[in-house]
Amino acid sequence: ILFCGANRSGKSTHGAAEIGMAVTREYPKWFPKERRFTKPVKCVISATEFPIVTRVIEPKLMSLIPKNYIKNIKRGGMGYMSRIELIDGSTIDILTSEMKNEAYESADWDIAWLDEPQSQRKYSAIRRGLVDREGQCLITFTPLTEPWMKEDLVDKADGKRIDVFTVDIRDNMFD
């Protein structure tokens, strides 16, 4: 799923909500049954840089995942959130574009949330990590960089394998 739009249009909130629903398995009635998880999940989030994790990703996740559902939060040497372990065995790994490409390899995930444009190499590594579990990939981004994403993803949207939602900042003014 590609959620493409301007700043302040709700992209990151959508990504955090998808992860929150996946780990708690609490879904609204309208959420498609075929996209619901029914057991503990392995999640990955890829952000552009660790300060974005602290400023945007962490507060959104913490507002959507109940505190009593969190078993442990691991932080890297600089204090940035790098992994959330949940009481049911679900995990959320947090990566950033600042990390080496190898950090994105040799893992398997059920769901990936890529916040903002990603390098093609890191995207491909995450997609490989989703293969074994037939995982879902959500990309929330403002299309300002990484032109490959338009040609390889947006232009190939078919509503089945790839869905694209384009939003405007003014869309956030409605219920």
C-alpha positions in Angstrom: 0.0 0.0 0.0 1.4 3.4 -1.0 0.0 6.3 1.0 1.3 9.3 -0.9 0.8 12.9 0.0 1.8 16.3 1.3 3.2 17.0 4.8 0.7 17.0 7.6 -1.8 14.8 5.6 -1.7 11.9 8.1 0.7 9.6 6.4 2.8 8.7 9.5 -0.4 8.4 11.7 -1.7 5.9 9.2 1.6 3.9 9.3 1.6 3.9 13.1 -2.1 2.8 13.2 -1.4 -0.1 10.8 1.5 -1.3 13.1 -0.6 -0.7 16.2 -3.5 -2.8 14.8 -1.1 -5.6 13.7 0.5 -6.0 17.1 -2.6 -5.7 19.2 -4.8 -7.4 16.6 -7.6 -4.9 17.5 -9.1 -3.9 14.2 -12.1 -1.7 13.4 -15.1 -3.5 11.8 -14.3 -2.0 8.3 -10.7 -3.3 8.2 -10.4 -6.0 5.5 -10.4 -9.4 7.1 -7.8 -10.7 4.6 -5.3 -8.1 5.9 -5.8 -8.9 9.6 -3.2 -10.7 11.6 -4.3 -13.4 14.1 -1.1 -14.3 15.9 2.0 -12.5 17.1 3.8 -10.6 14.3 7.2 -9.4 13.4 7.2 -5.8 12.2 9.8 -3.5 10.8 9.7 0.2 10.5 12.2 2.1 8.2 12.5 5.8 8.8 14.8 8.3 7.2 16.8 9.1 10.4 16.8 8.5 14.1 15.7 12.0 15.1 12.6 11.3 13.1 12.1 8.1 15.1 12.2 10.2 18.3 10.2 13.1 17.0 7.5 11.3 14.9 7.5 7.5 15.0 7.9 6.9 18.7 5.2 9.3 20.0 2.7 7.9 17.4 3.4 4.3 18.3 3.3 5.0 22.0 -0.1 6.7 21.6 -1.6 3.6 19.8 0.0 0.6 21.6 -1.3 0.2 25.2 1.6 0.6 27.8 0.7 -2.7 29.5 1.1 -4.5 26.1 4.8 -3.4 25.9 7.3 -5.9 27.5 10.5 -4.0 26.7 11.9 -1.2 24.6 15.5 -1.4 23.4 17.4 1.6 22.6 20.6 2.1 20.6 23.8 3.7 22.0 22.5 7.2 21.2 19.2 6.5 23.1 17.1 6.1 20.0 14.4 3.4 20.0 15.5 0.4 18.0 13.1 -2.4 19.0 9.9 -2.9 20.9 9.1 -6.3 22.3 5.5 -7.0 23.2 4.0 -9.3 25.8 2.6 -11.7 23.2 5.9 -12.2 21.5 5.3 -9.6 18.7 8.3 -7.4 17.9 8.8 -4.1 16.1 12.3 -3.4 14.7 13.2 0.1 13.8 15.7 0.9 11.1 16.8 4.1 9.4 18.3 5.1 6.1 21.4 6.1 8.1 22.2 2.5 8.8 24.3 0.3 6.5 22.4 -1.7 3.8 23.4 -4.9 5.6 21.2 -3.9 8.6 18.2 -4.4 6.3 19.1 -8.0 5.3 18.7 -11.5 6.7 15.4 -10.9 8.5 11.8 -12.0 8.1 8.8 -9.9 8.8 5.0 -10.0 8.7 4.5 -6.3 8.1 6.8 -3.4 7.1 6.1 0.3 7.3 8.4 2.5 5.3 8.1 6.1 6.4 9.1 8.5 3.7 11.0 7.7 0.5 13.5 4.8 0.7 16.5 3.9 -1.3 15.8 1.1 -3.8 18.4 -1.2 -2.2 16.9 -0.9 1.3 13.4 -1.3 -0.1 14.4 -4.5 -1.9 16.0 -5.9 1.2 12.8 -5.3 3.2 10.7 -6.9 0.4 12.9 -10.0 0.6 12.3 -10.1 4.3 8.6 -10.2 3.7 8.6 -13.1 1.2 8.8 -16.1 3.7 5.8 -14.8 5.7 3.9 -13.4 2.7 4.1 -10.1 4.5 2.5 -6.8 3.9 4.3 -3.6 3.0 3.0 -0.1 3.7 4.9 3.0 2.4 3.9 6.4 3.6 5.7 9.2 1.8 5.9 12.6 0.3 7.3 12.0 -3.2 10.2 14.5 -3.2 13.1 12.1 -3.5 13.8 8.6 -4.8 12.2 9.0 -8.3 12.5 5.2 -8.8 9.4 4.8 -6.5 7.1 6.5 -9.0 8.2 4.3 -11.9 8.5 1.0 -10.1 5.7 1.4 -7.6 3.2 4.2 -8.2 2.9 3.7 -12.0 2.5 -0.1 -11.5 -0.4 0.2 -9.1 -3.2 -2.2 -10.1 -5.5 -2.1 -7.0 -4.6 -5.8 -6.3 -0.9 -6.2 -5.8 -0.2 -2.4 -5.3 -2.7 0.1 -4.0 -2.0 3.9 -4.1 -3.8 6.5 -2.1 -2.9 10.1 -2.8 -3.9 12.7 -0.2 -3.8 16.4 0.2 -3.2 18.3 3.4 -6.8 19.6 3.2 -8.1 16.0 3.3 -7.2 16.0 7.0 -10.0 18.5 7.6 -12.8 16.0 7.2 -14.1 13.1 9.4 
